[in-house]
Amino acid sequence: MEYLSVSAAQRCVFESVATLGVETVRLEQSLGRVLAEDIRANRDLPPYDVSAMDGYAVRSADLTGGPVELDVIEDIKAGDMPTKAVQAGQCARIMTGAPVPQGADAVVRVEDSETLSDGRVRFIKAAPSGMDIRLRGEGMRDGDVVLAAGAEITPGVAGVLATVKCAQFRVYRRPRVAILSTGNELEGIDEPVDPNKIPDANSYALMAQVQALGMEPVLLGIARDDPAELERYLRQGLEYDVLLVSGGTSVGVHDYVRPTVEALGVQMKFWRVAMKPGHPLAFGVLQRADGTASLVFGLPGNPVSSMVCFEEFVLLALRCSMGHARLHRRTVSARLAHPVKMRPGRTEFVRIVLSRDGEGYVATSTGNQSSGALLSMARADGLLVAPSDSNGLVAGETVTVQLLDGAAFQNETGYME
């Protein structure tokens, strides 16, 4: 099989994924989930015309001819209802969110008034009708769809759900994810240090990447390079919606993953992608008679390659299966701080850190770009995406950077002036 382009491989993954079933969750446990139903308003908000400021409810007609002094007829606090109508020559003291009394059609801020010794209030500026009044229903109308199915539950969306008294609702189910590492050379995290072995970093890096998307994966452990043992682990992993297997997917004589999953009924969609790092990437689907399926990703054994493949393919599949409309990481444009050498033929993902100057973002390599240099991934803010036809990048060139999780935060230099 020929190497697929990154975009073709992503399209293949996307076309193989379907949203999972629906479940009901409570608002308190819903952050990051995706609505599987429309949500409607249960009332007008605000339920009546309310003041947008602490100030005075007035008749705009009284404030058109220069300074005017008005009698205060009552205080209206948020939660209270007015008891008097405002007549000519009168006003009512009103707090933010309190209902506007009958007769008043504007609100004047406290800062734009002066309280006189006799209790009356002086106003100097005109107050056009409607000033600083929030009209009934301008936030939402009773019965209107305020959140459509497919909306991700963010803090703002959670606030809307609470506003319409939606304590529980239906969301798309999160996929169940299993993670398996393979190879005789690997050393488990609880095993004694062996200088002849390599610590299993992949399981935990992938675990964290899955957790960052709001799921709790199951770590299956390490399968040694033995077909029978590998088959036992893979059978267990195929009970999950998504199985991530790192190592053993290349073309070496001891790379047993691909033939073993195929023997278990997995239809392989591709197993080579024209990208760097990460080209020995395999993807397949186990389709069951009951209509359910398991997605299988055979990820490279090198930890950086495995993590980059997760960002470009696994993340897409997981978010798609949860009903998300936005499937990819956000990208920004940046100026390259130095030249980057590369050869055409593969899309390259260069680990970089971002800084800012007066002209925008600046991208600087994390250093060693070896697929085994995990520290470079730990330091990275994003992945510079170099197209497959590039002969190399020059300093000052504008490049596209795909942000990694957490890269949206800035240090103190990001404060507004």
C-alpha positions in Angstrom: 0.0 0.0 0.0 1.2 3.5 -0.9 1.7 6.2 1.7 -1.5 8.2 2.2 -1.3 12.0 2.5 -2.1 13.4 6.0 -5.4 14.9 4.6 -6.4 11.7 2.9 -5.7 9.7 6.1 -7.7 12.1 8.2 -10.6 11.9 5.8 -10.5 8.1 6.0 -10.6 8.3 9.8 -13.5 10.8 9.7 -15.5 8.7 7.3 -15.1 5.7 9.6 -16.4 7.3 12.8 -19.9 7.7 14.0 -21.3 9.3 17.1 -21.9 6.9 19.9 -25.1 6.5 21.9 -26.8 9.0 24.0 -26.9 9.2 27.8 -28.4 11.6 30.4 -26.0 13.6 32.6 -26.5 16.2 35.3 -25.3 19.7 34.8 -22.6 19.3 37.4 -20.9 16.6 35.4 -21.4 17.9 31.9 -18.4 20.2 31.2 -16.9 19.3 27.8 -19.8 17.1 26.7 -21.9 17.6 23.6 -25.7 18.2 23.7 -27.7 15.5 21.9 -30.9 17.5 22.1 -32.2 21.1 21.6 -32.6 23.2 24.8 -35.5 25.7 25.0 -36.0 28.7 27.2 -38.6 28.3 29.9 -39.4 32.0 30.3 -38.7 35.4 29.0 -35.4 36.8 30.3 -35.4 39.3 31.6 -39.0 38.7 32.7 -39.8 42.4 32.5 -38.0 45.6 31.6 -35.1 46.0 34.1 -32.5 48.5 35.0 -29.0 47.9 33.6 -27.4 50.3 36.1 -27.7 51.5 39.7 -29.4 54.8 39.3 -32.8 56.5 38.9 -35.7 55.5 36.8 -37.0 58.7 35.1 -39.4 60.0 32.5 -37.2 61.0 29.5 -39.6 63.9 28.8 -38.6 65.4 32.2 -34.9 65.6 31.2 -34.9 67.5 27.9 -34.6 71.1 29.0 -31.4 71.4 31.0 -30.8 70.8 34.7 -33.9 69.4 36.5 -34.6 68.4 40.1 -37.0 65.5 40.7 -38.6 64.0 43.8 -37.7 60.4 44.7 -40.9 58.4 45.3 -39.4 55.0 46.3 -36.4 52.7 46.3 -36.6 49.6 44.1 -34.1 46.8 44.9 -33.4 43.8 42.7 -36.0 41.2 43.6 -38.6 43.9 44.6 -41.5 44.9 42.5 -42.4 48.7 42.1 -45.4 49.9 44.1 -45.8 53.3 42.5 -45.9 54.8 39.0 -43.5 57.6 38.1 -45.3 60.8 37.4 -44.1 64.1 35.9 -41.5 65.6 38.2 -40.7 62.3 39.9 -38.1 59.5 39.8 -37.4 56.3 41.6 -34.1 55.1 43.0 -33.4 51.7 41.3 -30.8 49.0 41.5 -29.3 46.9 38.7 -31.7 44.2 37.7 -34.7 45.7 39.4 -37.9 46.1 37.4 -38.5 49.5 35.8 -41.6 51.1 37.3 -44.6 52.2 35.3 -44.3 55.6 33.8 -40.4 55.6 33.6 -38.7 55.0 30.2 -35.1 55.6 31.0 -32.5 55.0 33.8 -29.8 57.6 34.7 -26.7 56.3 36.4 -26.0 57.4 40.0 -22.7 58.9 38.7 -24.7 61.3 36.5 -26.9 62.6 39.3 -26.6 64.7 42.5 -28.5 64.1 45.7 -29.7 67.4 47.2 -30.0 68.2 50.9 -33.8 68.0 50.8 -33.7 64.5 49.3 -34.5 65.4 45.8 -32.1 64.5 43.0 -30.6 66.9 40.3 -30.0 65.7 36.8 -28.0 67.7 34.3 -27.9 65.6 31.2 -30.7 64.5 28.9 -31.8 60.9 29.1 -33.1 59.4 25.8 -36.0 57.0 26.1 -34.7 53.4 26.6 -31.3 54.4 28.1 -29.8 51.7 30.3 -33.0 49.6 30.3 -32.8 45.9 29.4 -36.1 45.0 27.7 -38.2 42.1 28.5 -37.1 39.0 26.6 -34.0 40.6 25.0 -31.9 37.8 26.5 -34.2 34.9 25.5 -37.8 34.3 24.7 -39.9 31.6 26.3 -40.0 28.6 24.1 -37.1 29.6 21.8 -34.2 27.2 21.2 -31.3 28.7 23.1 -28.9 25.8 22.6 -29.0 23.5 19.6 -28.0 19.8 19.7 -24.3 19.6 18.9 -23.3 22.5 21.2 -20.3 21.8 23.4 -20.9 22.5 27.1 -18.5 25.2 28.0 -18.7 27.4 31.2 -20.9 29.9 29.3 -23.2 27.1 28.0 -23.4 25.7 31.6 -24.6 29.1 32.7 -27.4 29.1 30.1 -28.5 25.6 31.1 -28.8 26.7 34.7 -30.7 29.8 33.6 -33.3 27.7 31.9 -33.4 25.3 34.9 -32.1 22.4 32.9 -30.6 20.2 35.7 -30.1 17.1 33.5 -30.1 16.5 29.7 -29.0 14.2 27.0 -25.4 14.2 25.7 -23.5 12.0 23.3 -21.6 9.2 25.1 -17.9 9.4 25.5 -15.9 6.6 23.8 -14.3 4.0 26.0 -10.6 4.0 25.2 -8.0 1.3 25.9 -4.2 1.8 25.6 -1.7 -1.0 25.0 2.1 -0.8 24.6 4.0 -3.6 22.9 7.6 -4.7 22.8 10.1 -6.8 24.7 12.3 -3.8 25.2 9.7 -1.9 27.4 10.0 -1.5 31.1 6.8 -0.9 33.1 6.6 2.0 35.5 6.5 -0.2 38.6 9.2 -2.5 37.4 12.8 -2.2 38.7 15.1 -0.1 36.6 16.9 -2.1 33.9 19.6 -0.3 31.9 18.9 -2.6 29.0 15.2 -1.6 28.7 13.2 1.5 27.7 10.6 3.0 30.1 7.1 2.7 28.7 6.4 6.5 28.3 3.9 6.0 25.5 1.1 4.5 27.7 1.2 7.5 30.0 1.6 10.2 27.4 -1.4 8.8 25.5 -3.3 8.4 28.7 -2.8 12.1 29.4 -3.8 13.1 25.9 -7.0 11.2 26.3 -7.7 12.6 29.7 -7.2 16.1 28.4 -10.3 15.4 26.2 -12.4 14.5 29.2 -12.1 10.7 29.2 -10.5 8.2 31.5 -8.8 5.5 29.4 -7.9 2.0 30.6 -4.2 1.0 30.5 -3.9 -2.6 29.4 -0.2 -2.8 30.1 2.6 -4.1 28.0 2.3 -7.0 25.5 5.6 -8.7 24.7 6.6 -9.7 21.2 4.8 -13.0 21.3 1.9 -13.5 18.9 -0.2 -15.5 21.4 0.3 -13.0 24.2 -0.4 -10.1 21.9 -3.6 -11.7 20.7 -4.8 -12.0 24.3 -4.2 -8.3 24.9 -5.7 -7.3 21.6 -8.9 -9.3 22.2 -9.3 -7.5 25.5 -8.6 -4.1 23.8 -11.2 -4.7 21.1 -13.9 -4.8 23.7 -13.5 -1.0 23.8 -14.7 1.7 21.4 -11.2 2.8 20.6 -8.0 0.8 21.0 -4.6 2.6 20.9 -1.7 0.2 20.3 1.8 1.7 20.3 4.7 -0.2 18.7 4.7 -3.2 16.5 3.0 -1.7 13.5 6.0 -1.3 11.2 7.3 -3.9 8.8 9.9 -5.7 10.9 9.8 -9.5 11.3 8.7 -9.1 15.0 6.0 -6.4 14.3 3.0 -8.6 14.9 0.2 -6.0 15.5 -1.1 -5.6 12.0 -1.4 -9.3 11.1 -2.8 -10.1 14.5 -5.6 -7.5 14.4 -6.5 -8.5 10.9 -6.8 -12.1 12.0 -9.2 -10.9 14.7 -11.5 -9.3 12.1 -10.2 -5.8 11.9 -10.4 -4.3 8.5 -7.2 -2.2 7.9 -7.9 1.1 6.2 -4.3 2.3 6.0 -0.9 1.7 7.6 1.5 4.3 6.2 1.1 8.0 6.1 3.4 10.5 4.4 4.3 12.5 7.5 7.2 13.1 9.8 7.3 12.0 12.5 4.8 9.2 12.5 4.7 7.6 9.1 4.2 3.9 10.4 0.7 4.7 11.5 -2.0 2.0 11.0 -5.8 2.4 11.3 -8.5 -0.1 11.1 -12.1 -0.9 12.1 -13.7 -3.9 13.7 -17.3 -4.0 12.6 -19.6 -6.2 14.7 -22.8 -7.9 13.7 -24.8 -5.8 16.1 -23.8 -2.5 14.4 -21.2 -1.5 16.9 -17.5 -1.0 16.0 -14.1 -0.6 17.5 -11.6 1.8 16.0 -8.0 0.6 16.2 -5.0 2.9 15.9 -1.6 1.3 15.5 0.7 4.1 16.7 4.5 4.3 16.2 6.7 3.1 19.1 8.7 6.3 19.3 7.0 8.5 21.9 6.9 11.8 19.9 5.7 10.0 16.8 2.9 8.4 18.9 1.9 11.7 20.4 1.9 13.6 17.0 -0.2 10.8 15.5 -2.7 11.2 18.3 -2.9 14.9 17.7 -3.6 14.5 14.0 -5.8 11.4 13.9 -6.9 10.0 17.2 -8.1 13.3 18.6 -10.2 13.8 15.4 -11.8 10.4 15.9 -12.5 10.9 19.6 -14.1 14.3 19.2 -16.1 13.2 16.3 -17.5 10.2 18.2 -18.5 12.5 21.0 -20.5 14.7 18.6 -18.2 17.7 18.5 -18.4 20.0 15.4 -14.9 21.4 16.0 -12.6 18.4 15.4 -9.1 19.9 15.1 -6.8 22.0 17.3 -6.8 25.7 16.7 -4.0 27.1 14.5 -2.2 30.5 14.5 0.1 32.2 12.1 3.7 32.9 13.3 7.0 34.1 11.9 9.8 31.6 11.9 12.7 32.6 14.1 15.3 30.6 12.1 15.5 28.4 9.0 14.2 24.8 9.1 15.7 22.2 6.8 13.4 19.5 5.2 12.9 17.5 2.1 9.7 17.4 0.1 7.4 14.4 0.1 6.1 14.3 3.6 4.1 16.7 5.8 6.4 17.6 8.7 5.3 18.5 12.2 8.0 20.6 13.9 7.8 21.1 17.7 8.1 24.7 18.5 7.7 27.2 21.3 5.7 30.5 20.7 6.7 33.9 21.9 5.3 37.3 21.0 6.9 40.6 19.8 5.3 43.8 18.4 4.4 42.1 15.2 2.7 38.9 16.5 3.7 35.3 17.2 7.3 34.0 16.7 7.9 30.3 16.4 11.2 28.8 17.6 12.2 25.1 17.4 12.3 23.2 20.7 15.7 21.8 19.5 16.3 18.2 18.8 13.5 17.0 16.5 14.2 13.3 16.8 11.0 11.2 17.2 12.5 9.8 20.4 13.2 13.3 22.0 10.3 13.4 24.3 11.5 16.5 26.2 11.1 18.5 23.0 7.4 17.5 23.0 7.1 18.4 26.7 8.4 21.9 26.0 6.3 22.5 22.8 3.5 25.0 22.6 2.6 23.7 19.1 3.4 21.9 16.0 4.6 23.9 13.0 2.9 22.3 10.0 5.2 22.3 7.0 3.5 21.2 3.8 4.7 18.1 1.9 5.9 20.1 -1.1 8.2 22.3 1.0 12.0 22.3 0.3 12.7 24.0 3.6 11.6 27.1 5.5 13.5 30.4 5.8 13.8 32.7 8.8 11.0 35.3 8.9 8.7 33.1 6.8 5.0 33.0 7.9 4.1 29.5 9.1 1.0 27.7 10.4 1.3 26.4 14.0 -1.2 23.9 15.4 -1.6 24.7 19.1 -1.2 21.9 21.7 -3.3 21.5 24.7 -2.6 24.3 27.2 -0.9 26.6 24.6 -3.8 29.1 24.9 -2.4 30.4 28.2 0.1 33.2 28.4 2.4 34.5 31.0 2.3 38.0 32.5 3.4 39.5 29.2 -0.1 38.9 27.9 -1.8 41.4 30.2 -3.6 44.2 28.4 -2.5 47.7 28.7 
